């Protein structure tokens, strides 16, 4: 019974992952479409609050409504929620100032920054291949940010601010990844997903004194839809890892650029620049190098276990 829930079904895993990426791209576009009408804190609330019913239905369908919501260490959920909510708020702020493909491209720096933080905070060793990947990725980030540096016009200044907001959000998401590595040792996935949305919705309410508005009908519908879609996307991406390893699914993350370019062009008339695409290509190359190295290390560990196991 348990093995069927974690079986290796690559086609299903890839389908779930790509579906999640598509939904996350649509959710980002919905938030971007409302950026001129509602402040980021209010958008965070709708994104988080309306994801909760979707997540609860998913947990109930898995038969984990009682056991799945037990938090062994509530404080770690709070810190995950605080850091993740801050990242979401910065992202939503940046979405109103930058083209969707550019927001997506800068976000690709998360795995590179996670490697750096893992070395600093967890003491993980970064050898030459990983160090090269970090260097390639950081050069790509610099290329993407370069046109935004030193902007003097009001429009360019806003875009520069947006780029640094997204870079800040990317850094916080990397910190979240480090935090989750420790959380999964004691906490269930369903609890991590649920309490993040609940904490984010609660923290977002604290921004109410800073200019919340009563959204008009169309804007309200887009915000609610963003929350529902975001909750569904969380479930799909979580489910994908039950049918395929992370190393296999990681490269499909970059399909988000195709979705972002398509949605950005059709909805917002945004056309990505050659410089932005060049920088994104370098960041993706760095990430793929990390994925390849992790795969090689996994094979080496498997061979070492096979040699040391007398039953093998």
N, C-alpha and C positions, 0 to 999 in steps of 0.2 A: 504493500500500500504506500509506504513512505517512498520507496524507490520510484514509483510511477510519478510522484510529484516532482521529482528532481531528475527525470529521465533526460537523456541526450537526444533532443529533437531539434536539430539545427534550423530547419526551415521554419518551424513555428517560432523559435527564439528570435530569428532575424525579422520575421514578420511583425512580431510584437514590438521589437526594438524600433524598427522603422516607423511603425504606427505611432509609437510614443513620441518619437522625434518630430514627426509631422504635427501631432497635436500640440507639442510644446511650441513649435514655430507659429502655429495659428494662435495659441494663447498669447504669445509675445506681440503678435500683430494686433490682437484685440486690445491689449493694454496700451500699445502705442497709439491706437486710434482714439483712446480716451484721455491721452496725456494732457491735452489742452483744456480739458473740462474738469478733471479731478486731480487732487494732489497725490503724490506717490503713496503716502501713508494710507490713504483711503483705498487706493487700488490694491495695496497689499492686503487690506482687510477683506475685500471682496474675493480676491484670488484665494485666500486661505479659508475664509469662513465657508464659502460655497463648495470647497473641495471636501469638507468634512462629511457631509451626507454620502457622497460617492465612496469615500474611504470606508465609512461604517458599513455600507452595504457590501462592499468587497470583503471586509473582515468577517461579517456575518455569514456570507456565502462560503467562506473557508471554515466555518465552525469555530472561529477563534474570538467571538465577541466577548467572552468572559476572560479566557486565559491570555488572549493576544494583546489586551490593553493593560496588562500588569506591568508596571514600571519597577524594575529592581532598584534603580538609582534615579529617582526623579530629578535630582540636580543636574545630571548630565543631559537630560532632555531639555531642561531650561536653557543651559548654555548652548546646546545645539540650536534651539529655537531662536535665541538672541542673535547668534552669529548669522544664522541662515536668514532671519528676518531683515537684518541689516543689509545683507547681500541682495536680498530681493528688492528692498527699498532703493538701493543705489542703482540696481538694474532698471527698475521702472523709471527712475529719474533720467537715466541715460537714454532710455528708449524714446523719450520725448525730444531728445536733442541730436540724435544720430540716426543714420539710415539703418534699417534692420540688418542687412548683411554685415555691416561694420560691427554692430553690437555682437552678432554671432561670431565673427572672426576673432575679436579680442577675447571673447569667452573661451576660445580654444586654448588659451594660455593656462587654464586651470590645472591640467595634469603636470605641466612643467613647474608651476609654482608649488604644486603638491610635493614634488620631488625635493625641492629646496627646503620646504618646511619640514618634511620628514627627516631630512638630514640634520636640521637645526634642533627640532623638538623631540624627535624619537631616536636620534643617534644613528639613523640608517646610513650606511656607507654608499657614497656615489662614486662608482668607478668610472673609467675613461669613457665607456660607451654612453652611460647615462649623463656624464658631464658634457659630452659632445651634444647630446640631445637637448640638454638645458641651454647650452650656448646657442644652438641653432634656433630654438624656440624663442629665446630672448631677443635675438637679432630680428626675427620675424615680428615680434611685438613692437620693437623700436621702429621698424619700417612702417608699420601700420599707424603708429602714433606720430611719426615725423611730420606729416602734412598738417597735423593738428597743433603742433608746437609753435608758439610765438604768434598766434592769431591776433590781429589787431581790430578787425571789423567786428561789429556786434554779432553777426551771424557766425563768423569763424570762432569768436570767443566762446559762444554757446557750444559749438561743436567740440572745442578743446575741453571745456568743462565736462561735456558728455563723455568724451573718451576717457578722461581720468576717473569719472564716476564708474564707468564699466570696468576699468582696470582695478579700481578699488573693490568692486563687487566680485571680480574674478579672484582676487587675493583672498577675500573672505570665504569664497566657495572652496578654495584650496584648504583653508583652515578647517572648514566643515568636514572635508574629506579625511583630514587627520583625526578629527574628533570622532567621526563615525567609525574609524578603524578600531578605536578603543571601545566604543559603545557596543558594537556587535558581539563583544566578548560576553556581555551580560544581558543585553536587551534584545527583544524580538523585533523583527523587521516591521511587523504590523504596528507595534507600539511606537517605533521611531517615526514612521510615516504619519500616524495619527497625531501624536503629541507635537510634532513639528507644526502641522497645520493649526492645531488648537492654540499653541503658544504664539504663533505668528499672528493669528487673528486677535488674540488678547493684547499683544504688544502694539499692534497697529492702532488699536483704540486709543492708545496714549497720545497719538498724533492728532486726535480730534480737535484740540484747542488751536492747532496751527493751520486752520483754514479749510476744514472739510466743507463740502457743498452738498446740496440735495441734487443728485444727478437727474437730468431729464430722462424721459422714457427710453430713448434709443441708447443713451450712454449707460443707463442702469442695466439694460438688457445685455449689452456687450460685457459689462463687468461681471454680471452673474454667469454669463456663458464662459468667460475666462476662468472663473473659479471651477465650474463643472468640468470643463475641458482639462484644466490643470490637474484636478483630482483623478480623472480618467487616465491621463498621461502618466501620472505617478504609479498607478496600478499596473499599467502595461509595461513600463520599464522595469518595475520590480518583478513582475511575472516572467519577463524575458530571461532573467538570470536563473530561473528554475529549469529552463530547458536548454541552456547553453552557457559555457564559461565566459567570464568577463573578457578574457583575452581574445576570444573569437568575435565578440560583439562590439568591442571598442572601436574598430575602424568604421563601423556603420554610423558612429556619432557624427561623422563629417558629412553625412547626407543632409544635415541641418543647413549647411551652406546652400545647397540646391533649393531647399524649401524657402530659405530666407531670401535668396535672389528672386525666385519666382513670385513670392508673396509681396516682396518689396517693390518689384517692378509693376505688378498688376494693381496692387492696392494703393501704394504710395508714390508711384512713378519714380522710384529710386533705381539708379544704375550704379553698380559697384565700380570703383576706379581700379585701374591696373595696379597701382601701388598697393591698395588694400588687398587685392587678390594675391599679389606677390608675397606680401607679408604673411597672409593667411596660409599660403602654400608652405612657407618655411616652418611656421608653427605646427602645421599638420605633419610635416616631415619629421620634426623633432619628436612629436607624440608617437608617430608610427615606429620610430627608432626605439622608443621606450617600450612600446608594446612588443616589438620583436625581441628585445632583450629579456623582457619578463617571460616570454614564451620559451626562450633558450634556457633561462634559469630554471623554469618549471621542468623542462625535459631533463636537465642535469640532476635536479633533486629526485625525479622519478627513477632515474638510472641508479643513483646512489642508494635509494631505498631498496631497489630490487637486488642490488649486490649485498646489502647488509642483512636482508631478510632471508633466513635459511629456508623458508617455505617457498620462496619465489623460484 
